[in-house]
């Protein structure tokens, strides 16, 4: 089943992606499975600074 990013993104991830356009573009180019893995990777993040660093790591 394909992920609907607009409905399933955690709020913190969505905000961090909005603030980092390069990372947002990378996320948009990912397959649904890759996007799901990124979302799963957010579950242990506990601060906005950690989320920003995680999102910045998406830029390849």
N, CA, C and O atoms as a Maestro MAE file, in Angstrom:
{
 s_m_m2io_version
 :::
 2.0.0
}

f_m_ct {
 s_m_title
 :::
 protein
 m_atom[240] {
  # First column is atom index #
  i_m_mmod_type
  r_m_x_coord
  r_m_y_coord
  r_m_z_coord
  i_m_residue_number
  s_m_chain_name
  s_m_pdb_residue_name
  s_m_pdb_atom_name
  i_m_atomic_number
  :::
  1 25 0.841 -1.182 0.000 1 A "UNK " " N  " 7
  2 3 0.000 0.000 0.000 1 A "UNK " " CA " 6
  3 2 0.883 1.241 0.000 1 A "UNK " " C  " 6
  4 15 1.859 1.321 0.746 1 A "UNK " " O  " 8
  5 25 0.538 2.193 -0.831 2 A "UNK " " N  " 7
  6 3 1.331 3.401 -0.954 2 A "UNK " " CA " 6
  7 2 1.017 4.377 0.173 2 A "UNK " " C  " 6
  8 15 -0.133 4.524 0.588 2 A "UNK " " O  " 8
  9 25 2.052 5.033 0.655 3 A "UNK " " N  " 7
  10 3 1.911 5.994 1.742 3 A "UNK " " CA " 6
  11 2 1.367 7.306 1.195 3 A "UNK " " C  " 6
  12 15 1.784 7.755 0.127 3 A "UNK " " O  " 8
  13 25 0.449 7.918 1.912 4 A "UNK " " N  " 7
  14 3 -0.033 9.259 1.576 4 A "UNK " " CA " 6
  15 2 0.705 10.226 2.490 4 A "UNK " " C  " 6
  16 15 0.296 10.422 3.635 4 A "UNK " " O  " 8
  17 25 1.794 10.838 2.003 5 A "UNK " " N  " 7
  18 3 2.630 11.670 2.873 5 A "UNK " " CA " 6
  19 2 1.867 12.791 3.565 5 A "UNK " " C  " 6
  20 15 2.212 13.157 4.689 5 A "UNK " " O  " 8
  21 25 0.853 13.341 2.932 6 A "UNK " " N  " 7
  22 3 0.129 14.451 3.537 6 A "UNK " " CA " 6
  23 2 -0.682 14.004 4.755 6 A "UNK " " C  " 6
  24 15 -0.955 14.820 5.636 6 A "UNK " " O  " 8
  25 25 -1.068 12.752 4.825 7 A "UNK " " N  " 7
  26 3 -1.869 12.273 5.952 7 A "UNK " " CA " 6
  27 2 -1.055 11.539 6.994 7 A "UNK " " C  " 6
  28 15 -1.455 11.495 8.157 7 A "UNK " " O  " 8
  29 25 0.067 10.964 6.619 8 A "UNK " " N  " 7
  30 3 0.771 10.069 7.522 8 A "UNK " " CA " 6
  31 2 2.076 10.615 8.087 8 A "UNK " " C  " 6
  32 15 2.704 9.948 8.909 8 A "UNK " " O  " 8
  33 25 2.499 11.795 7.678 9 A "UNK " " N  " 7
  34 3 3.747 12.347 8.204 9 A "UNK " " CA " 6
  35 2 3.551 12.832 9.628 9 A "UNK " " C  " 6
  36 15 2.585 13.542 9.908 9 A "UNK " " O  " 8
  37 25 4.438 12.468 10.526 10 A "UNK " " N  " 7
  38 3 4.398 13.068 11.859 10 A "UNK " " CA " 6
  39 2 4.592 14.583 11.728 10 A "UNK " " C  " 6
  40 15 5.330 15.045 10.858 10 A "UNK " " O  " 8
  41 25 3.934 15.341 12.586 11 A "UNK " " N  " 7
  42 3 3.972 16.792 12.485 11 A "UNK " " CA " 6
  43 2 5.395 17.340 12.499 11 A "UNK " " C  " 6
  44 15 5.735 18.214 11.701 11 A "UNK " " O  " 8
  45 25 6.223 16.829 13.399 12 A "UNK " " N  " 7
  46 3 7.595 17.328 13.495 12 A "UNK " " CA " 6
  47 2 8.385 17.093 12.224 12 A "UNK " " C  " 6
  48 15 9.179 17.940 11.816 12 A "UNK " " O  " 8
  49 25 8.171 15.946 11.596 13 A "UNK " " N  " 7
  50 3 8.857 15.653 10.340 13 A "UNK " " CA " 6
  51 2 8.371 16.595 9.249 13 A "UNK " " C  " 6
  52 15 9.175 17.127 8.484 13 A "UNK " " O  " 8
  53 25 7.086 16.800 9.175 14 A "UNK " " N  " 7
  54 3 6.530 17.705 8.169 14 A "UNK " " CA " 6
  55 2 7.061 19.119 8.320 14 A "UNK " " C  " 6
  56 15 7.409 19.767 7.333 14 A "UNK " " O  " 8
  57 25 7.123 19.596 9.555 15 A "UNK " " N  " 7
  58 3 7.642 20.944 9.799 15 A "UNK " " CA " 6
  59 2 9.113 21.040 9.429 15 A "UNK " " C  " 6
  60 15 9.543 22.023 8.826 15 A "UNK " " O  " 8
  61 25 9.883 20.025 9.786 16 A "UNK " " N  " 7
  62 3 11.314 20.038 9.473 16 A "UNK " " CA " 6
  63 2 11.540 19.968 7.964 16 A "UNK " " C  " 6
  64 15 12.456 20.608 7.448 16 A "UNK " " O  " 8
  65 25 10.724 19.203 7.257 17 A "UNK " " N  " 7
  66 3 10.851 19.139 5.802 17 A "UNK " " CA " 6
  67 2 10.486 20.475 5.160 17 A "UNK " " C  " 6
  68 15 11.109 20.888 4.182 17 A "UNK " " O  " 8
  69 25 9.476 21.148 5.711 18 A "UNK " " N  " 7
  70 3 9.103 22.468 5.186 18 A "UNK " " CA " 6
  71 2 10.239 23.469 5.356 18 A "UNK " " C  " 6
  72 15 10.405 24.373 4.537 18 A "UNK " " O  " 8
  73 25 11.008 23.308 6.406 19 A "UNK " " N  " 7
  74 3 12.112 24.226 6.688 19 A "UNK " " CA " 6
  75 2 13.374 23.883 5.902 19 A "UNK " " C  " 6
  76 15 14.298 24.695 5.849 19 A "UNK " " O  " 8
  77 25 13.436 22.713 5.298 20 A "UNK " " N  " 7
  78 3 14.626 22.282 4.558 20 A "UNK " " CA " 6
  79 2 14.172 21.793 3.180 20 A "UNK " " C  " 6
  80 15 13.855 20.617 2.997 20 A "UNK " " O  " 8
  81 25 14.147 22.705 2.232 21 A "UNK " " N  " 7
  82 3 13.617 22.382 0.908 21 A "UNK " " CA " 6
  83 2 14.423 21.304 0.181 21 A "UNK " " C  " 6
  84 15 13.857 20.510 -0.569 21 A "UNK " " O  " 8
  85 25 15.736 21.273 0.398 22 A "UNK " " N  " 7
  86 3 16.549 20.219 -0.235 22 A "UNK " " CA " 6
  87 2 16.142 18.848 0.284 22 A "UNK " " C  " 6
  88 15 15.995 17.903 -0.490 22 A "UNK " " O  " 8
  89 25 15.961 18.743 1.590 23 A "UNK " " N  " 7
  90 3 15.550 17.467 2.177 23 A "UNK " " CA " 6
  91 2 14.140 17.096 1.720 23 A "UNK " " C  " 6
  92 15 13.855 15.927 1.460 23 A "UNK " " O  " 8
  93 25 13.258 18.099 1.623 24 A "UNK " " N  " 7
  94 3 11.897 17.834 1.161 24 A "UNK " " CA " 6
  95 2 11.913 17.284 -0.261 24 A "UNK " " C  " 6
  96 15 11.163 16.361 -0.579 24 A "UNK " " O  " 8
  97 25 12.760 17.843 -1.113 25 A "UNK " " N  " 7
  98 3 12.862 17.358 -2.488 25 A "UNK " " CA " 6
  99 2 13.382 15.922 -2.515 25 A "UNK " " C  " 6
  100 15 12.901 15.103 -3.299 25 A "UNK " " O  " 8
  101 25 14.357 15.614 -1.667 26 A "UNK " " N  " 7
  102 3 14.873 14.238 -1.579 26 A "UNK " " CA " 6
  103 2 13.773 13.288 -1.125 26 A "UNK " " C  " 6
  104 15 13.618 12.200 -1.680 26 A "UNK " " O  " 8
  105 25 13.010 13.699 -0.116 27 A "UNK " " N  " 7
  106 3 11.931 12.869 0.408 27 A "UNK " " CA " 6
  107 2 10.889 12.603 -0.682 27 A "UNK " " C  " 6
  108 15 10.407 11.479 -0.821 27 A "UNK " " O  " 8
  109 25 10.547 13.626 -1.444 28 A "UNK " " N  " 7
  110 3 9.546 13.468 -2.505 28 A "UNK " " CA " 6
  111 2 10.004 12.488 -3.581 28 A "UNK " " C  " 6
  112 15 9.176 11.804 -4.182 28 A "UNK " " O  " 8
  113 25 11.303 12.410 -3.830 29 A "UNK " " N  " 7
  114 3 11.828 11.502 -4.854 29 A "UNK " " CA " 6
  115 2 11.942 10.058 -4.364 29 A "UNK " " C  " 6
  116 15 12.162 9.151 -5.167 29 A "UNK " " O  " 8
  117 25 11.797 9.838 -3.073 30 A "UNK " " N  " 7
  118 3 11.927 8.485 -2.519 30 A "UNK " " CA " 6
  119 2 10.730 7.625 -2.895 30 A "UNK " " C  " 6
  120 15 9.631 8.119 -3.144 30 A "UNK " " O  " 8
  121 25 10.982 6.325 -2.926 31 A "UNK " " N  " 7
  122 3 9.887 5.374 -3.130 31 A "UNK " " CA " 6
  123 2 9.013 5.373 -1.872 31 A "UNK " " C  " 6
  124 15 9.452 5.821 -0.812 31 A "UNK " " O  " 8
  125 25 7.794 4.876 -1.984 32 A "UNK " " N  " 7
  126 3 6.940 4.788 -0.792 32 A "UNK " " CA " 6
  127 2 7.600 4.008 0.351 32 A "UNK " " C  " 6
  128 15 7.444 4.368 1.518 32 A "UNK " " O  " 8
  129 25 8.329 2.951 0.021 33 A "UNK " " N  " 7
  130 3 9.006 2.163 1.060 33 A "UNK " " CA " 6
  131 2 10.095 2.988 1.736 33 A "UNK " " C  " 6
  132 15 10.234 2.950 2.958 33 A "UNK " " O  " 8
  133 25 10.860 3.726 0.956 34 A "UNK " " N  " 7
  134 3 11.898 4.582 1.545 34 A "UNK " " CA " 6
  135 2 11.272 5.655 2.429 34 A "UNK " " C  " 6
  136 15 11.787 5.947 3.509 34 A "UNK " " O  " 8
  137 25 10.169 6.242 1.983 35 A "UNK " " N  " 7
  138 3 9.474 7.245 2.795 35 A "UNK " " CA " 6
  139 2 9.002 6.634 4.112 35 A "UNK " " C  " 6
  140 15 9.123 7.255 5.168 35 A "UNK " " O  " 8
  141 25 8.464 5.417 4.045 36 A "UNK " " N  " 7
  142 3 8.000 4.738 5.261 36 A "UNK " " CA " 6
  143 2 9.155 4.536 6.230 36 A "UNK " " C  " 6
  144 15 8.993 4.712 7.438 36 A "UNK " " O  " 8
  145 25 10.325 4.166 5.705 37 A "UNK " " N  " 7
  146 3 11.495 3.970 6.561 37 A "UNK " " CA " 6
  147 2 11.921 5.280 7.219 37 A "UNK " " C  " 6
  148 15 12.312 5.293 8.385 37 A "UNK " " O  " 8
  149 25 11.844 6.376 6.472 38 A "UNK " " N  " 7
  150 3 12.178 7.685 7.049 38 A "UNK " " CA " 6
  151 2 11.210 8.001 8.187 38 A "UNK " " C  " 6
  152 15 11.632 8.427 9.262 38 A "UNK " " O  " 8
  153 25 9.924 7.794 7.955 39 A "UNK " " N  " 7
  154 3 8.921 8.058 8.994 39 A "UNK " " CA " 6
  155 2 9.191 7.188 10.215 39 A "UNK " " C  " 6
  156 15 9.134 7.677 11.343 39 A "UNK " " O  " 8
  157 25 9.483 5.914 10.011 40 A "UNK " " N  " 7
  158 3 9.773 5.023 11.141 40 A "UNK " " CA " 6
  159 2 10.993 5.494 11.916 40 A "UNK " " C  " 6
  160 15 11.065 5.323 13.133 40 A "UNK " " O  " 8
  161 25 11.943 6.083 11.218 41 A "UNK " " N  " 7
  162 3 13.147 6.580 11.872 41 A "UNK " " CA " 6
  163 2 12.907 7.762 12.787 41 A "UNK " " C  " 6
  164 15 13.780 8.120 13.578 41 A "UNK " " O  " 8
  165 25 11.741 8.372 12.691 42 A "UNK " " N  " 7
  166 3 11.446 9.539 13.533 42 A "UNK " " CA " 6
  167 2 10.933 9.160 14.920 42 A "UNK " " C  " 6
  168 15 10.882 10.011 15.808 42 A "UNK " " O  " 8
  169 25 10.559 7.917 15.118 43 A "UNK " " N  " 7
  170 3 9.892 7.544 16.367 43 A "UNK " " CA " 6
  171 2 10.751 7.726 17.613 43 A "UNK " " C  " 6
  172 15 10.213 7.935 18.700 43 A "UNK " " O  " 8
  173 25 12.052 7.652 17.483 44 A "UNK " " N  " 7
  174 3 12.933 7.808 18.649 44 A "UNK " " CA " 6
  175 2 13.411 9.250 18.836 44 A "UNK " " C  " 6
  176 15 14.100 9.550 19.810 44 A "UNK " " O  " 8
  177 25 13.054 10.133 17.920 45 A "UNK " " N  " 7
  178 3 13.515 11.525 17.990 45 A "UNK " " CA " 6
  179 2 12.727 12.263 19.060 45 A "UNK " " C  " 6
  180 15 11.502 12.171 19.124 45 A "UNK " " O  " 8
  181 25 13.458 13.004 19.907 46 A "UNK " " N  " 7
  182 3 12.811 13.617 21.063 46 A "UNK " " CA " 6
  183 2 12.886 15.135 21.112 46 A "UNK " " C  " 6
  184 15 12.358 15.742 22.044 46 A "UNK " " O  " 8
  185 25 13.526 15.762 20.139 47 A "UNK " " N  " 7
  186 3 13.605 17.228 20.182 47 A "UNK " " CA " 6
  187 2 13.569 17.795 18.768 47 A "UNK " " C  " 6
  188 15 13.892 17.101 17.805 47 A "UNK " " O  " 8
  189 25 13.175 19.053 18.651 48 A "UNK " " N  " 7
  190 3 13.189 19.690 17.332 48 A "UNK " " CA " 6
  191 2 14.585 19.714 16.708 48 A "UNK " " C  " 6
  192 15 14.723 19.565 15.494 48 A "UNK " " O  " 8
  193 25 15.607 19.897 17.521 49 A "UNK " " N  " 7
  194 3 16.977 19.922 16.992 49 A "UNK " " CA " 6
  195 2 17.354 18.558 16.414 49 A "UNK " " C  " 6
  196 15 17.984 18.484 15.359 49 A "UNK " " O  " 8
  197 25 16.973 17.485 17.097 50 A "UNK " " N  " 7
  198 3 17.241 16.138 16.580 50 A "UNK " " CA " 6
  199 2 16.500 15.919 15.262 50 A "UNK " " C  " 6
  200 15 17.043 15.319 14.334 50 A "UNK " " O  " 8
  201 25 15.265 16.402 15.180 51 A "UNK " " N  " 7
  202 3 14.479 16.238 13.957 51 A "UNK " " CA " 6
  203 2 15.122 17.008 12.809 51 A "UNK " " C  " 6
  204 15 15.204 16.498 11.692 51 A "UNK " " O  " 8
  205 25 15.578 18.224 13.071 52 A "UNK " " N  " 7
  206 3 16.241 19.003 12.018 52 A "UNK " " CA " 6
  207 2 17.488 18.283 11.520 52 A "UNK " " C  " 6
  208 15 17.744 18.243 10.316 52 A "UNK " " O  " 8
  209 25 18.265 17.714 12.439 53 A "UNK " " N  " 7
  210 3 19.477 16.982 12.050 53 A "UNK " " CA " 6
  211 2 19.111 15.735 11.242 53 A "UNK " " C  " 6
  212 15 19.769 15.422 10.249 53 A "UNK " " O  " 8
  213 25 18.072 15.030 11.661 54 A "UNK " " N  " 7
  214 3 17.623 13.832 10.947 54 A "UNK " " CA " 6
  215 2 17.198 14.191 9.522 54 A "UNK " " C  " 6
  216 15 17.574 13.518 8.563 54 A "UNK " " O  " 8
  217 25 16.417 15.250 9.401 55 A "UNK " " N  " 7
  218 3 15.949 15.684 8.084 55 A "UNK " " CA " 6
  219 2 17.126 16.135 7.221 55 A "UNK " " C  " 6
  220 15 17.169 15.836 6.028 55 A "UNK " " O  " 8
  221 25 18.070 16.845 7.810 56 A "UNK " " N  " 7
  222 3 19.245 17.290 7.053 56 A "UNK " " CA " 6
  223 2 20.032 16.095 6.517 56 A "UNK " " C  " 6
  224 15 20.673 16.191 5.471 56 A "UNK " " O  " 8
  225 25 19.985 14.974 7.229 57 A "UNK " " N  " 7
  226 3 20.724 13.786 6.790 57 A "UNK " " CA " 6
  227 2 20.102 13.144 5.547 57 A "UNK " " C  " 6
  228 15 20.721 12.276 4.933 57 A "UNK " " O  " 8
  229 25 18.899 13.552 5.170 58 A "UNK " " N  " 7
  230 3 18.246 12.999 3.980 58 A "UNK " " CA " 6
  231 2 18.865 13.531 2.693 58 A "UNK " " C  " 6
  232 15 18.746 12.902 1.641 58 A "UNK " " O  " 8
  233 25 19.516 14.673 2.769 59 A "UNK " " N  " 7
  234 3 20.105 15.289 1.577 59 A "UNK " " CA " 6
  235 2 21.301 14.456 1.151 59 A "UNK " " C  " 6
  236 15 22.243 14.264 1.921 59 A "UNK " " O  " 8
  237 25 21.258 13.971 -0.063 60 A "UNK " " N  " 7
  238 3 22.308 13.073 -0.549 60 A "UNK " " CA " 6
  239 2 23.266 13.797 -1.442 60 A "UNK " " C  " 6
  240 15 24.217 13.196 -1.943 60 A "UNK " " O  " 8
  :::
 }
 m_bond[239] {
  # First column is bond index #
  i_m_from
  i_m_to
  i_m_order
  :::
  1 1 2 1
  2 2 3 1
  3 3 4 2
  4 3 5 1
  5 5 6 1
  6 6 7 1
  7 7 8 2
  8 7 9 1
  9 9 10 1
  10 10 11 1
  11 11 12 2
  12 11 13 1
  13 13 14 1
  14 14 15 1
  15 15 16 2
  16 15 17 1
  17 17 18 1
  18 18 19 1
  19 19 20 2
  20 19 21 1
  21 21 22 1
  22 22 23 1
  23 23 24 2
  24 23 25 1
  25 25 26 1
  26 26 27 1
  27 27 28 2
  28 27 29 1
  29 29 30 1
  30 30 31 1
  31 31 32 2
  32 31 33 1
  33 33 34 1
  34 34 35 1
  35 35 36 2
  36 35 37 1
  37 37 38 1
  38 38 39 1
  39 39 40 2
  40 39 41 1
  41 41 42 1
  42 42 43 1
  43 43 44 2
  44 43 45 1
  45 45 46 1
  46 46 47 1
  47 47 48 2
  48 47 49 1
  49 49 50 1
  50 50 51 1
  51 51 52 2
  52 51 53 1
  53 53 54 1
  54 54 55 1
  55 55 56 2
  56 55 57 1
  57 57 58 1
  58 58 59 1
  59 59 60 2
  60 59 61 1
  61 61 62 1
  62 62 63 1
  63 63 64 2
  64 63 65 1
  65 65 66 1
  66 66 67 1
  67 67 68 2
  68 67 69 1
  69 69 70 1
  70 70 71 1
  71 71 72 2
  72 71 73 1
  73 73 74 1
  74 74 75 1
  75 75 76 2
  76 75 77 1
  77 77 78 1
  78 78 79 1
  79 79 80 2
  80 79 81 1
  81 81 82 1
  82 82 83 1
  83 83 84 2
  84 83 85 1
  85 85 86 1
  86 86 87 1
  87 87 88 2
  88 87 89 1
  89 89 90 1
  90 90 91 1
  91 91 92 2
  92 91 93 1
  93 93 94 1
  94 94 95 1
  95 95 96 2
  96 95 97 1
  97 97 98 1
  98 98 99 1
  99 99 100 2
  100 99 101 1
  101 101 102 1
  102 102 103 1
  103 103 104 2
  104 103 105 1
  105 105 106 1
  106 106 107 1
  107 107 108 2
  108 107 109 1
  109 109 110 1
  110 110 111 1
  111 111 112 2
  112 111 113 1
  113 113 114 1
  114 114 115 1
  115 115 116 2
  116 115 117 1
  117 117 118 1
  118 118 119 1
  119 119 120 2
  120 119 121 1
  121 121 122 1
  122 122 123 1
  123 123 124 2
  124 123 125 1
  125 125 126 1
  126 126 127 1
  127 127 128 2
  128 127 129 1
  129 129 130 1
  130 130 131 1
  131 131 132 2
  132 131 133 1
  133 133 134 1
  134 134 135 1
  135 135 136 2
  136 135 137 1
  137 137 138 1
  138 138 139 1
  139 139 140 2
  140 139 141 1
  141 141 142 1
  142 142 143 1
  143 143 144 2
  144 143 145 1
  145 145 146 1
  146 146 147 1
  147 147 148 2
  148 147 149 1
  149 149 150 1
  150 150 151 1
  151 151 152 2
  152 151 153 1
  153 153 154 1
  154 154 155 1
  155 155 156 2
  156 155 157 1
  157 157 158 1
  158 158 159 1
  159 159 160 2
  160 159 161 1
  161 161 162 1
  162 162 163 1
  163 163 164 2
  164 163 165 1
  165 165 166 1
  166 166 167 1
  167 167 168 2
  168 167 169 1
  169 169 170 1
  170 170 171 1
  171 171 172 2
  172 171 173 1
  173 173 174 1
  174 174 175 1
  175 175 176 2
  176 175 177 1
  177 177 178 1
  178 178 179 1
  179 179 180 2
  180 179 181 1
  181 181 182 1
  182 182 183 1
  183 183 184 2
  184 183 185 1
  185 185 186 1
  186 186 187 1
  187 187 188 2
  188 187 189 1
  189 189 190 1
  190 190 191 1
  191 191 192 2
  192 191 193 1
  193 193 194 1
  194 194 195 1
  195 195 196 2
  196 195 197 1
  197 197 198 1
  198 198 199 1
  199 199 200 2
  200 199 201 1
  201 201 202 1
  202 202 203 1
  203 203 204 2
  204 203 205 1
  205 205 206 1
  206 206 207 1
  207 207 208 2
  208 207 209 1
  209 209 210 1
  210 210 211 1
  211 211 212 2
  212 211 213 1
  213 213 214 1
  214 214 215 1
  215 215 216 2
  216 215 217 1
  217 217 218 1
  218 218 219 1
  219 219 220 2
  220 219 221 1
  221 221 222 1
  222 222 223 1
  223 223 224 2
  224 223 225 1
  225 225 226 1
  226 226 227 1
  227 227 228 2
  228 227 229 1
  229 229 230 1
  230 230 231 1
  231 231 232 2
  232 231 233 1
  233 233 234 1
  234 234 235 1
  235 235 236 2
  236 235 237 1
  237 237 238 1
  238 238 239 1
  239 239 240 2
  :::
 }
}
